Amino acid sequence: MAKVCQISGKRTRVGNNVSHANNKTKRKFFPNLQKKRFFLPSSGEWVTLKVAASALRTINKNGIEATIQKAYDKGTLTF
């Protein structure tokens, strides 16, 4: 499965390791993904999502249902 956050859409980025001699080699920057279960009170069921740590902060602030609805409208969340 791809390393993509289902809420924010964050994905792997590509950059360079730069040595002291200014040699550049490719590297990857991975998002801090966590597999987390959330309870949806409206439907009374549990949902498992792969979310970035920054998206967990958003969920704590705005609530799971509002965050899922916003991600679904944006197109990053698909079931």
PyMOL commands that set and color helices and strands:
alter all, ss='L'
color gray80, all
select helices_A, chain A and resi 53-62+64-74
alter helices_A, ss='H'
color red, helices_A
select strands_A, chain A and resi 13-18+24-29+33-40+45-52
alter strands_A, ss='S'
color yellow, strands_A
deselect
rebuild
show_as cartoon
